[in-house]
């Protein structure tokens, strides 16, 4: 494991994964979740650096606002390489969208952890956070990241 100095991240190759987030991995979604700074119970959601590495520069992101079901489609992104759907990491309701990022999707490429997409009010967090598709533990995140890096290297 190549852990950053502060022990707050894992670095696999040139990909840095912050450990203050959960990672949703179903369908190779490459989505992070982070409990909001306020005590309002909201979770911010964004794309991990793996997604930007795979897709290249993002040119368009759409969000299906409203009620979300874990694992169901909630939007799509477009890059020069392809158009792809992405899936809700947790069930709940979209409370806020980050219009700055939606208007300039390349912000995800330059700052994947600062460029959050939506704030979600979870409806079934305790059960869903234990899903096999949500990684919360550093060892699990590292093992997943190593597997993803291997797939990337095979594609390059």
PLY file of the C-alpha trace (Angstrom):
ply
format ascii 1.0
element vertex 156
property float x
property float y
property float z
element edge 155
property int vertex1
property int vertex2
end_header
0.00 0.00 0.00
1.28 3.42 -0.93
-0.42 5.62 1.64
-0.08 9.40 1.66
1.78 11.08 4.49
-1.36 12.04 6.39
-2.86 8.54 6.16
-5.95 10.19 4.67
-5.46 8.78 1.19
-4.34 5.78 -0.78
-2.26 6.28 -3.89
-2.26 3.58 -6.54
-0.11 4.62 -9.50
-1.14 8.19 -10.27
-4.63 7.80 -8.72
-5.25 9.25 -5.27
-8.25 8.00 -3.32
-9.27 10.03 -0.28
-10.26 7.95 2.72
-12.82 10.42 4.09
-15.21 9.12 1.42
-17.07 5.95 0.55
-16.66 4.49 -2.94
-19.55 3.02 -4.94
-18.28 0.36 -7.32
-21.36 -1.28 -8.88
-21.08 -1.45 -12.68
-17.62 0.18 -12.37
-19.40 3.42 -11.48
-16.40 5.09 -9.86
-18.49 7.29 -7.60
-17.50 8.73 -4.25
-19.82 9.69 -1.39
-18.98 11.96 1.51
-21.06 13.02 4.47
-21.70 16.74 4.18
-19.84 19.25 6.30
-23.05 20.27 8.07
-24.97 18.06 10.44
-27.90 17.96 7.99
-27.41 14.28 7.10
-26.80 14.99 3.42
-24.17 13.16 1.39
-22.29 14.76 -1.49
-21.57 12.60 -4.51
-18.96 12.92 -7.24
-16.81 10.94 -9.67
-13.54 9.36 -8.59
-10.24 9.96 -10.40
-10.61 6.50 -11.95
-13.60 7.66 -13.95
-11.76 10.64 -15.37
-8.80 8.44 -16.21
-11.06 6.01 -18.10
-13.33 8.57 -19.79
-10.90 11.39 -20.43
-12.15 14.96 -20.35
-15.85 15.14 -19.55
-17.91 17.35 -21.83
-21.45 16.84 -20.56
-23.16 15.55 -17.40
-26.89 15.13 -16.86
-28.56 14.30 -13.56
-31.99 12.71 -13.15
-32.99 14.77 -10.11
-35.66 13.57 -7.72
-35.92 10.24 -5.95
-33.04 7.79 -6.28
-32.87 4.02 -5.83
-29.49 2.47 -5.09
-28.07 0.88 -8.24
-30.62 2.48 -10.59
-29.58 4.91 -13.32
-29.42 8.53 -12.21
-27.74 10.31 -15.09
-25.12 10.11 -17.78
-21.81 11.65 -18.70
-20.24 12.25 -22.05
-16.60 12.50 -23.08
-14.72 12.36 -26.35
-14.43 8.59 -25.83
-18.04 7.62 -25.05
-21.40 8.32 -23.41
-22.19 6.32 -20.29
-24.90 6.06 -17.63
-24.05 6.22 -13.97
-25.93 4.76 -11.05
-27.22 6.00 -7.71
-24.84 4.99 -4.92
-27.59 5.23 -2.30
-31.35 5.58 -2.24
-32.77 8.94 -1.32
-33.67 12.30 -2.73
-31.50 14.75 -4.65
-31.63 17.92 -2.57
-29.11 20.00 -4.49
-27.21 19.87 -7.77
-23.87 21.58 -8.31
-24.73 23.66 -11.35
-21.20 25.05 -11.57
-19.91 21.54 -12.33
-22.83 20.63 -14.58
-22.10 23.74 -16.67
-18.36 22.98 -16.77
-17.85 19.19 -16.45
-14.08 19.50 -16.95
-13.94 20.63 -13.32
-14.33 16.93 -12.49
-11.11 16.24 -14.39
-9.14 18.98 -12.65
-10.55 18.48 -9.12
-12.54 15.24 -8.83
-13.01 15.60 -5.08
-13.93 19.28 -5.11
-16.31 18.94 -8.06
-19.24 17.24 -6.37
-22.35 16.65 -8.49
-25.30 16.33 -6.10
-26.23 16.38 -2.44
-28.43 13.42 -1.49
-30.73 13.01 1.49
-30.43 9.25 2.12
-33.53 7.16 2.80
-31.97 3.77 3.62
-28.38 4.60 4.53
-27.71 2.10 7.32
-28.67 -0.90 5.23
-27.19 0.31 1.94
-23.85 1.38 3.39
-23.28 -2.31 4.16
-23.81 -3.21 0.50
-21.00 -5.08 -1.22
-20.85 -2.17 -3.67
-20.01 0.54 -1.12
-16.45 0.46 0.13
-15.79 2.14 3.47
-12.66 0.40 4.72
-9.15 1.42 3.62
-8.11 -2.19 2.92
-11.19 -2.80 0.74
-10.66 0.50 -1.08
-7.03 -0.39 -1.73
-7.85 -3.88 -3.03
-10.52 -2.45 -5.36
-8.18 0.32 -6.56
-5.41 -2.15 -7.34
-7.84 -4.22 -9.41
-9.05 -1.13 -11.26
-5.48 0.00 -11.92
-4.63 -3.42 -13.33
-7.61 -3.17 -15.71
-6.52 0.32 -16.78
-2.98 -0.84 -17.47
-4.29 -3.74 -19.57
-6.36 -1.29 -21.64
-3.47 1.17 -22.21
0 1
1 2
2 3
3 4
4 5
5 6
6 7
7 8
8 9
9 10
10 11
11 12
12 13
13 14
14 15
15 16
16 17
17 18
18 19
19 20
20 21
21 22
22 23
23 24
24 25
25 26
26 27
27 28
28 29
29 30
30 31
31 32
32 33
33 34
34 35
35 36
36 37
37 38
38 39
39 40
40 41
41 42
42 43
43 44
44 45
45 46
46 47
47 48
48 49
49 50
50 51
51 52
52 53
53 54
54 55
55 56
56 57
57 58
58 59
59 60
60 61
61 62
62 63
63 64
64 65
65 66
66 67
67 68
68 69
69 70
70 71
71 72
72 73
73 74
74 75
75 76
76 77
77 78
78 79
79 80
80 81
81 82
82 83
83 84
84 85
85 86
86 87
87 88
88 89
89 90
90 91
91 92
92 93
93 94
94 95
95 96
96 97
97 98
98 99
99 100
100 101
101 102
102 103
103 104
104 105
105 106
106 107
107 108
108 109
109 110
110 111
111 112
112 113
113 114
114 115
115 116
116 117
117 118
118 119
119 120
120 121
121 122
122 123
123 124
124 125
125 126
126 127
127 128
128 129
129 130
130 131
131 132
132 133
133 134
134 135
135 136
136 137
137 138
138 139
139 140
140 141
141 142
142 143
143 144
144 145
145 146
146 147
147 148
148 149
149 150
150 151
151 152
152 153
153 154
154 155
